[in-house]
């Protein structure tokens, strides 16, 4: 039986291990894009800035900010929401919904 990537990732124990695996799996540019989208999701969740302000601050396009917003708000996967809620719980901060 073949282990899926998702199953393999579940075996990682900490952030350092995740970072090692991501550096093997992804190019530096792909890592930057993922980090950029995560930062955009955090800023959107805070609700304090416009798409244009977020784009200017992160260096992303307004289109990318809109895409992250759509996935955060409308898409059924809710991966961003899950991560925002869980990281807020860990840090004791309340994520917005």
Sine and cosine of phi, psi and omega as CSV:
sin_phi,cos_phi,sin_psi,cos_psi,sin_omega,cos_omega
0.00,0.00,0.68,-0.73,-0.01,-1.00
-1.00,0.01,0.74,-0.67,0.06,-1.00
-0.99,0.15,0.76,-0.65,0.03,-1.00
-0.97,0.24,0.31,-0.95,0.03,-1.00
-0.86,0.51,-0.67,0.74,0.01,-1.00
-0.86,0.50,-0.68,0.73,0.02,-1.00
-0.91,0.42,-0.65,0.76,0.01,-1.00
-0.90,0.43,-0.65,0.76,0.01,-1.00
-0.89,0.45,-0.50,0.87,0.03,-1.00
-0.91,0.42,-0.30,0.95,0.00,-1.00
-0.99,0.14,-0.20,0.98,-0.02,-1.00
-0.94,0.33,0.58,-0.81,-0.15,-0.99
-0.97,-0.22,-0.37,0.93,-0.07,-1.00
-0.36,-0.93,0.07,-1.00,-0.05,-1.00
-0.88,0.47,-0.59,0.81,0.00,-1.00
-0.89,0.46,-0.65,0.76,0.03,-1.00
-0.92,0.40,-0.67,0.74,0.05,-1.00
-0.86,0.52,-0.69,0.72,-0.02,-1.00
-0.88,0.48,-0.67,0.74,0.03,-1.00
-0.87,0.49,-0.71,0.70,-0.03,-1.00
-0.93,0.38,-0.68,0.73,0.01,-1.00
-0.88,0.48,-0.62,0.79,0.03,-1.00
-0.91,0.41,-0.49,0.87,0.07,-1.00
-0.98,0.21,-0.64,0.77,-0.10,-1.00
-0.98,0.18,-0.57,0.82,-0.16,-0.99
-0.89,-0.45,0.41,-0.91,0.12,-0.99
-0.98,0.22,0.32,-0.95,0.07,-1.00
-0.83,0.56,-0.61,0.79,0.02,-1.00
-0.91,0.42,-0.66,0.75,0.02,-1.00
-0.90,0.44,-0.62,0.78,0.06,-1.00
-0.90,0.44,-0.69,0.72,0.03,-1.00
-0.87,0.49,-0.66,0.75,0.01,-1.00
-0.89,0.45,-0.70,0.72,0.02,-1.00
-0.89,0.45,-0.69,0.72,0.02,-1.00
-0.90,0.44,-0.64,0.77,0.03,-1.00
-0.88,0.47,-0.72,0.69,0.00,-1.00
-0.90,0.43,-0.60,0.80,0.04,-1.00
-0.90,0.43,-0.69,0.72,0.03,-1.00
-0.89,0.46,-0.65,0.76,0.04,-1.00
-0.88,0.48,-0.71,0.71,0.01,-1.00
-0.87,0.50,-0.66,0.75,0.02,-1.00
-0.90,0.44,-0.69,0.73,-0.01,-1.00
-0.92,0.39,-0.66,0.75,0.06,-1.00
-0.88,0.48,-0.66,0.75,-0.01,-1.00
-0.90,0.44,-0.55,0.83,0.05,-1.00
-0.92,0.38,-0.48,0.88,0.10,-0.99
0.94,0.35,0.34,0.94,-0.09,-1.00
-0.98,-0.18,-0.20,0.98,-0.10,-0.99
-0.77,-0.64,0.45,-0.90,0.06,-1.00
-0.98,0.21,0.23,-0.97,0.06,-1.00
-0.83,0.55,-0.68,0.73,-0.02,-1.00
-0.90,0.43,-0.64,0.77,0.03,-1.00
-0.91,0.42,-0.67,0.74,0.02,-1.00
-0.90,0.43,-0.68,0.73,0.02,-1.00
-0.87,0.49,-0.71,0.71,-0.01,-1.00
-0.90,0.43,-0.65,0.76,-0.04,-1.00
-0.95,0.30,-0.58,0.82,-0.07,-1.00
-1.00,-0.08,-0.33,0.95,-0.08,-1.00
1.00,0.09,0.05,1.00,0.03,-1.00
-0.99,0.14,0.27,-0.96,0.09,-1.00
-0.98,0.18,0.37,-0.93,0.08,-1.00
-0.88,0.48,-0.55,0.84,0.05,-1.00
-0.88,0.47,-0.68,0.73,0.03,-1.00
-0.91,0.43,-0.67,0.75,0.04,-1.00
-0.87,0.49,-0.69,0.72,0.03,-1.00
-0.89,0.45,-0.62,0.78,0.02,-1.00
-0.91,0.41,-0.70,0.71,0.04,-1.00
-0.88,0.47,-0.68,0.74,0.01,-1.00
-0.87,0.50,-0.66,0.75,0.01,-1.00
-0.89,0.45,-0.70,0.72,0.01,-1.00
-0.92,0.38,-0.58,0.81,0.02,-1.00
-0.92,0.38,-0.61,0.80,-0.14,-0.99
-0.99,-0.13,-0.69,0.73,-0.26,-0.97
-0.92,-0.40,-0.50,0.86,-0.12,-0.99
-0.97,0.26,0.49,-0.87,-0.11,-0.99
-0.96,0.26,-0.25,0.97,-0.10,-0.99
-0.93,0.36,-0.68,0.73,0.06,-1.00
0.85,0.52,0.52,0.85,0.05,-1.00
-0.92,0.40,-0.69,0.72,0.05,-1.00
-0.86,0.50,-0.72,0.70,-0.04,-1.00
-0.87,0.50,-0.70,0.72,-0.01,-1.00
-0.87,0.50,-0.73,0.68,0.00,-1.00
-0.91,0.41,-0.66,0.75,0.03,-1.00
-0.88,0.48,-0.71,0.70,-0.01,-1.00
-0.91,0.42,-0.67,0.74,-0.03,-1.00
-0.94,0.34,-0.64,0.76,0.02,-1.00
-0.94,0.33,-0.55,0.83,0.07,-1.00
-0.91,0.43,-0.64,0.77,0.02,-1.00
-0.89,0.46,-0.66,0.75,-0.01,-1.00
-0.92,0.39,-0.59,0.81,-0.05,-1.00
-1.00,-0.03,-0.08,1.00,0.00,-1.00
0.99,0.16,0.16,0.99,0.04,-1.00
-0.99,-0.13,0.45,-0.89,0.01,-1.00
-0.99,-0.10,0.84,-0.55,0.07,-1.00
-0.98,0.20,0.52,-0.85,0.06,-1.00
-1.00,0.05,0.40,-0.92,0.03,-1.00
-0.83,-0.56,0.00,0.00,0.00,0.00
